[in-house]
Amino acid sequence: MPQGSLRIGRIAGIDIELHWLFILLILVFIYISPLLGFIWILLFVCVLIHELSHSITAIRNGITVTKIVLLPIGGASIINDIAIDPSIEFNIAIAGPIMSFFLGALFGILVIFTPPGVITYLVQYLFAINILLGAFNILPAFPMDGGRVLRSFLQRRKSFYEATMTTAKVSKYCMALIIAGTLVFIAIPSGYSFFSKEIILVWDFIIVFFLYEGMKAEQNAVIIKQETKGMTINDAMNKNFSTIGWSSTPKDLYLLIKKKKEHLILTKSPSGSYALVNVFDKQEISKASSISDLAIQIPNVQCNASISDVMSSIDATPFRVAAVLKGKKLVGIATGQHITAFLALHMVGRNNRKGLK
């Protein structure tokens, strides 16, 4: 899940966040030229529409969408991707490029009817950016839409693990081609100034950086799924937590933390699900009259759920926490940090066992 993002709003129940680098680039472009800043904001709108098409397609297929994060090279719809059917993954992935190509065609038609001037220039820009956005996202590389389309296609004959690893390999080739193409462009004399070439060089390396990070995230997720096959969250859950009543007061919370020395506090809602008590936001605590005001919905998983499925669930949440139940009884808590530590020890132990053989 992309880190370091700022929530700017909510559409159709989906949180919209801007990655810090996206915000930085907006400020830089506004400083260089208000027109450049305005163009970057138009790009933001196009990327948002692109991502909303993914999210709406996912929701229509019964898949939970937590948020959309807008990145400098596109965006990411954070969804609960546990056991998505390849055909559904294909539909979700292809929806974004189709929307971008549709918008590009729409603006391409509109430019014929716009009078010469600034408006024509902006419509031409919107035509070009949407066509480029669609074309770039169809690249067969993670985390782009094309990477997911390729994986869903490969799953017709391969396992999910094999399809993901093959797509990761293709992703590396795409990154190598981008780097090689950029270096050739820099080396060959052209009408571009050296400063312009420097900007293109930096921009392309930013793209490759995000591609690499996305590819590694997909690769690591499938490796974890493969290595933990047959292992349940019961093996990796944490029992160091406390509970507090739904109608308790912030003062009760303070006394509990002081006594138990625990900061992972759960509360049971009237519906029967467990929520995390937000003890990390002083402003929210100061406004709260009861624990219900501080409750944050988290996944509630059964103790026999696979570790990889739980990781997928909590990665789509802000605090990366899940309540672990046995039936309706709370038996533990799963945190990203605790699971990561457990998996690291598991991998070390497994490698040591292999070494002894």
PLY file of the C-alpha trace (Angstrom):
ply
format ascii 1.0
element vertex 357
property float x
property float y
property float z
element edge 356
property int vertex1
property int vertex2
end_header
0.00 0.00 0.00
1.34 3.40 -0.86
2.67 5.27 2.22
2.88 9.01 3.02
-0.46 10.18 1.62
-2.82 13.01 2.55
-6.60 12.46 2.57
-8.31 15.23 0.57
-11.88 13.99 0.31
-14.33 11.13 -0.23
-16.28 10.07 -3.34
-18.91 7.30 -3.36
-17.68 6.12 0.04
-14.05 5.90 -1.15
-11.33 7.99 0.53
-9.25 10.01 -1.95
-5.60 10.59 -0.99
-2.69 12.43 -2.60
0.82 10.98 -2.35
3.29 13.48 -0.88
5.36 13.54 -4.10
2.23 14.40 -6.13
1.58 17.33 -3.77
5.23 18.43 -3.99
5.15 18.43 -7.79
1.94 20.51 -7.81
3.62 23.11 -5.58
6.80 23.10 -7.71
4.85 23.56 -10.96
2.70 26.33 -9.46
5.91 28.08 -8.34
7.46 27.74 -11.83
4.27 28.75 -13.64
0.61 29.00 -12.55
-0.31 27.54 -15.97
1.88 24.48 -15.33
0.26 24.10 -11.92
-3.19 24.28 -13.50
-2.19 21.66 -16.11
-0.94 19.38 -13.32
-4.29 19.76 -11.54
-6.04 18.75 -14.79
-3.82 15.66 -14.81
-4.95 15.01 -11.23
-8.60 15.08 -12.38
-7.90 12.70 -15.29
-6.06 10.25 -13.04
-8.88 10.41 -10.49
-11.49 9.54 -13.15
-9.21 6.71 -14.34
-8.97 5.28 -10.80
-12.68 5.72 -10.10
-13.40 3.51 -13.10
-11.28 0.76 -11.47
-12.99 1.24 -8.11
-16.56 1.30 -9.46
-15.88 -1.86 -11.48
-14.50 -3.53 -8.35
-17.50 -2.50 -6.24
-19.91 -3.79 -8.89
-18.12 -7.15 -8.63
-18.63 -7.24 -4.86
-15.06 -6.23 -3.96
-14.36 -3.74 -1.16
-12.47 -0.58 -2.16
-10.82 1.20 0.77
-9.30 4.25 -0.90
-7.69 5.75 -3.98
-4.15 7.12 -3.74
-3.01 9.48 -6.52
0.67 9.10 -7.42
2.95 11.12 -9.73
2.79 8.36 -12.39
-0.89 7.51 -11.98
-2.89 6.19 -9.08
-3.71 3.14 -7.00
-7.11 1.82 -5.97
-6.59 0.03 -2.66
-8.90 -2.97 -2.76
-9.44 -6.17 -0.81
-7.78 -8.44 -3.37
-8.22 -11.76 -1.56
-8.83 -14.53 -4.09
-10.04 -12.34 -6.97
-11.08 -14.40 -9.97
-8.73 -13.78 -12.96
-11.64 -12.66 -15.16
-12.71 -10.11 -12.53
-9.12 -8.88 -12.11
-8.97 -8.44 -15.89
-12.21 -6.40 -15.91
-11.05 -4.20 -13.03
-7.61 -3.63 -14.57
-8.80 -2.87 -18.11
-11.53 -0.45 -16.95
-8.96 2.32 -16.27
-7.25 2.39 -19.68
-10.61 2.08 -21.44
-11.86 5.15 -19.55
-8.68 7.10 -20.37
-8.92 6.22 -24.07
-12.61 7.17 -24.03
-11.82 10.58 -22.49
-9.00 11.04 -24.99
-11.35 10.33 -27.90
-13.96 12.67 -26.41
-11.49 15.56 -26.12
-10.12 14.71 -29.58
-13.60 15.29 -31.01
-14.17 18.44 -28.93
-10.94 20.05 -30.16
-12.45 20.18 -33.67
-15.22 22.47 -32.44
-13.27 24.74 -30.04
-12.15 28.18 -31.23
-8.39 28.84 -31.51
-6.74 30.01 -28.30
-6.12 28.87 -24.75
-9.24 26.68 -24.64
-8.11 24.75 -27.72
-4.67 24.31 -26.15
-6.19 22.89 -22.93
-8.52 20.55 -24.85
-5.55 19.33 -26.92
-3.62 18.77 -23.70
-6.50 16.77 -22.19
-6.67 14.70 -25.38
-2.94 13.95 -25.28
-2.71 13.29 -21.52
-5.61 10.83 -21.53
-4.26 8.91 -24.52
-0.80 8.80 -22.88
-2.33 7.82 -19.53
-4.20 4.94 -21.16
-1.16 3.81 -23.17
1.22 4.02 -20.22
-1.11 2.11 -17.91
-1.49 -0.70 -20.43
2.26 -1.48 -20.17
2.61 -5.15 -19.12
4.37 -4.24 -15.88
3.42 -4.11 -12.21
1.86 -2.06 -10.70
0.36 -0.78 -13.96
-3.01 -2.04 -15.21
-1.27 -3.88 -18.03
0.64 -5.95 -15.48
-2.61 -7.15 -13.92
-4.12 -7.78 -17.36
-1.07 -9.90 -18.25
-1.26 -11.82 -14.97
-4.97 -12.56 -15.42
-4.21 -13.82 -18.95
-1.31 -16.02 -17.73
-3.53 -17.53 -15.03
-5.40 -19.42 -17.74
-2.42 -21.81 -17.88
-0.35 -20.99 -14.79
-0.91 -20.79 -11.05
-1.34 -17.38 -9.41
2.23 -17.63 -8.07
3.74 -18.52 -11.46
1.68 -15.88 -13.27
2.77 -13.18 -10.80
6.46 -14.12 -10.98
6.37 -14.20 -14.80
4.69 -10.76 -14.86
7.33 -9.47 -12.41
10.04 -10.66 -14.82
8.31 -8.88 -17.73
8.09 -5.77 -15.49
11.88 -5.79 -15.11
12.31 -5.92 -18.89
9.94 -2.94 -19.25
11.94 -0.95 -16.68
15.21 -1.82 -18.45
13.75 -0.65 -21.78
12.61 2.66 -20.21
16.08 3.27 -18.75
17.84 2.28 -21.97
15.50 4.42 -24.09
16.01 7.41 -21.77
19.82 7.13 -21.91
19.76 6.86 -25.71
17.50 9.93 -25.90
19.90 11.90 -23.67
22.96 10.83 -25.72
21.56 11.56 -29.20
21.72 15.23 -30.30
18.27 16.75 -30.69
16.38 20.03 -30.54
15.83 19.65 -26.79
17.95 21.77 -24.44
20.18 20.05 -21.90
17.90 21.32 -19.11
14.87 19.73 -20.82
16.75 16.45 -21.12
17.65 16.59 -17.43
13.95 16.96 -16.53
13.03 14.00 -18.75
15.85 11.94 -17.21
14.71 12.68 -13.64
11.05 12.08 -14.53
11.78 8.71 -16.18
13.81 7.57 -13.19
10.91 8.54 -10.90
8.68 6.37 -13.09
11.10 3.45 -12.89
11.36 3.87 -9.11
7.58 3.59 -8.70
7.42 0.67 -11.12
10.14 -1.14 -9.18
8.48 -0.53 -5.82
5.12 -1.72 -7.16
6.67 -4.79 -8.76
8.49 -5.73 -5.53
5.29 -5.30 -3.51
3.39 -7.68 -5.84
6.30 -10.12 -5.83
6.69 -10.09 -2.04
2.94 -10.55 -1.51
2.84 -13.68 -3.68
6.04 -15.06 -2.11
4.49 -14.64 1.35
1.36 -16.41 0.12
3.45 -19.27 -1.23
5.71 -19.59 1.81
2.87 -19.47 4.33
0.63 -21.96 2.56
-1.19 -23.97 5.24
-0.31 -21.46 7.99
-3.12 -19.59 9.73
-3.21 -16.27 11.57
-3.55 -18.32 14.77
0.20 -18.97 14.39
1.09 -15.29 14.11
-1.47 -13.38 16.15
-0.59 -11.14 19.08
-2.28 -11.51 22.47
-0.85 -8.30 23.94
-3.90 -6.05 23.79
-6.71 -4.81 25.99
-10.44 -4.24 25.55
-12.72 -1.48 26.73
-16.49 -0.96 26.69
-18.20 0.84 23.81
-19.75 3.46 26.10
-16.66 3.98 28.32
-15.18 7.47 28.59
-11.75 8.80 27.52
-10.90 8.96 31.25
-11.58 5.21 31.50
-9.30 4.73 28.51
-6.51 6.70 30.19
-6.81 4.65 33.40
-6.77 1.40 31.38
-3.62 2.34 29.47
-1.94 3.48 32.67
-2.77 0.17 34.38
-2.22 -2.29 31.50
0.60 -0.42 29.71
-1.06 -1.38 26.40
-1.75 0.91 23.46
-3.55 -1.64 21.31
-7.10 -1.30 22.62
-10.17 -2.92 21.06
-13.83 -2.23 21.69
-16.92 -4.20 20.73
-19.59 -2.30 18.81
-23.32 -2.87 19.33
-23.33 -4.85 16.05
-20.91 -7.36 17.58
-17.83 -6.47 15.52
-14.57 -5.36 17.12
-13.02 -1.99 16.36
-9.67 -0.39 17.17
-9.68 2.51 19.64
-7.78 5.46 18.18
-5.36 6.44 20.96
-2.98 8.15 18.51
-4.90 11.34 17.67
-4.95 13.85 20.54
-7.41 16.11 18.71
-9.93 13.28 18.29
-9.51 12.23 21.93
-10.14 15.78 23.13
-13.45 15.90 21.21
-14.63 12.41 22.21
-17.33 11.88 24.84
-17.18 8.09 24.71
-15.05 5.31 23.25
-17.53 4.96 20.40
-16.26 8.32 19.09
-12.74 6.88 18.87
-13.65 3.50 17.35
-12.09 2.72 13.96
-13.49 -0.13 11.92
-10.94 -2.90 11.34
-11.19 -6.34 9.69
-12.55 -9.10 11.93
-10.98 -12.40 10.82
-11.31 -15.97 12.01
-8.27 -17.61 13.61
-8.19 -20.26 10.85
-7.82 -17.60 8.10
-4.57 -17.83 6.13
-1.79 -15.40 7.02
-1.59 -14.09 3.44
-5.32 -13.34 3.33
-5.13 -11.46 6.63
-2.13 -9.49 5.35
-4.15 -8.48 2.27
-7.02 -7.38 4.50
-4.97 -5.25 6.89
-2.81 -3.73 4.15
-5.94 -1.93 2.96
-6.45 -0.28 6.39
-4.72 2.79 7.87
-3.43 1.12 11.06
-2.82 -2.37 9.58
-4.67 -4.13 12.42
-7.27 -6.91 12.49
-9.23 -8.51 15.32
-8.82 -12.31 15.42
-11.89 -14.30 16.43
-12.69 -17.92 17.18
-16.34 -18.03 16.33
-17.58 -14.87 18.06
-14.91 -14.87 20.78
-11.99 -12.44 20.54
-8.76 -14.46 20.86
-6.06 -12.17 19.50
-5.04 -9.24 17.36
-3.10 -9.24 14.09
-0.80 -6.32 13.27
1.32 -5.80 10.18
4.43 -5.31 12.28
3.89 -8.48 14.32
3.12 -10.61 11.24
6.17 -9.26 9.41
8.41 -10.16 12.35
6.86 -13.62 12.58
7.37 -14.24 8.85
10.99 -13.08 9.04
11.68 -15.58 11.84
9.80 -18.27 9.91
11.95 -17.69 6.82
15.18 -17.74 8.87
14.11 -20.96 10.59
13.18 -22.56 7.28
16.52 -21.61 5.69
18.40 -22.95 8.72
16.54 -26.24 8.44
17.48 -26.46 4.79
21.11 -25.77 5.69
21.16 -28.60 8.23
19.96 -31.01 5.55
0 1
1 2
2 3
3 4
4 5
5 6
6 7
7 8
8 9
9 10
10 11
11 12
12 13
13 14
14 15
15 16
16 17
17 18
18 19
19 20
20 21
21 22
22 23
23 24
24 25
25 26
26 27
27 28
28 29
29 30
30 31
31 32
32 33
33 34
34 35
35 36
36 37
37 38
38 39
39 40
40 41
41 42
42 43
43 44
44 45
45 46
46 47
47 48
48 49
49 50
50 51
51 52
52 53
53 54
54 55
55 56
56 57
57 58
58 59
59 60
60 61
61 62
62 63
63 64
64 65
65 66
66 67
67 68
68 69
69 70
70 71
71 72
72 73
73 74
74 75
75 76
76 77
77 78
78 79
79 80
80 81
81 82
82 83
83 84
84 85
85 86
86 87
87 88
88 89
89 90
90 91
91 92
92 93
93 94
94 95
95 96
96 97
97 98
98 99
99 100
100 101
101 102
102 103
103 104
104 105
105 106
106 107
107 108
108 109
109 110
110 111
111 112
112 113
113 114
114 115
115 116
116 117
117 118
118 119
119 120
120 121
121 122
122 123
123 124
124 125
125 126
126 127
127 128
128 129
129 130
130 131
131 132
132 133
133 134
134 135
135 136
136 137
137 138
138 139
139 140
140 141
141 142
142 143
143 144
144 145
145 146
146 147
147 148
148 149
149 150
150 151
151 152
152 153
153 154
154 155
155 156
156 157
157 158
158 159
159 160
160 161
161 162
162 163
163 164
164 165
165 166
166 167
167 168
168 169
169 170
170 171
171 172
172 173
173 174
174 175
175 176
176 177
177 178
178 179
179 180
180 181
181 182
182 183
183 184
184 185
185 186
186 187
187 188
188 189
189 190
190 191
191 192
192 193
193 194
194 195
195 196
196 197
197 198
198 199
199 200
200 201
201 202
202 203
203 204
204 205
205 206
206 207
207 208
208 209
209 210
210 211
211 212
212 213
213 214
214 215
215 216
216 217
217 218
218 219
219 220
220 221
221 222
222 223
223 224
224 225
225 226
226 227
227 228
228 229
229 230
230 231
231 232
232 233
233 234
234 235
235 236
236 237
237 238
238 239
239 240
240 241
241 242
242 243
243 244
244 245
245 246
246 247
247 248
248 249
249 250
250 251
251 252
252 253
253 254
254 255
255 256
256 257
257 258
258 259
259 260
260 261
261 262
262 263
263 264
264 265
265 266
266 267
267 268
268 269
269 270
270 271
271 272
272 273
273 274
274 275
275 276
276 277
277 278
278 279
279 280
280 281
281 282
282 283
283 284
284 285
285 286
286 287
287 288
288 289
289 290
290 291
291 292
292 293
293 294
294 295
295 296
296 297
297 298
298 299
299 300
300 301
301 302
302 303
303 304
304 305
305 306
306 307
307 308
308 309
309 310
310 311
311 312
312 313
313 314
314 315
315 316
316 317
317 318
318 319
319 320
320 321
321 322
322 323
323 324
324 325
325 326
326 327
327 328
328 329
329 330
330 331
331 332
332 333
333 334
334 335
335 336
336 337
337 338
338 339
339 340
340 341
341 342
342 343
343 344
344 345
345 346
346 347
347 348
348 349
349 350
350 351
351 352
352 353
353 354
354 355
355 356
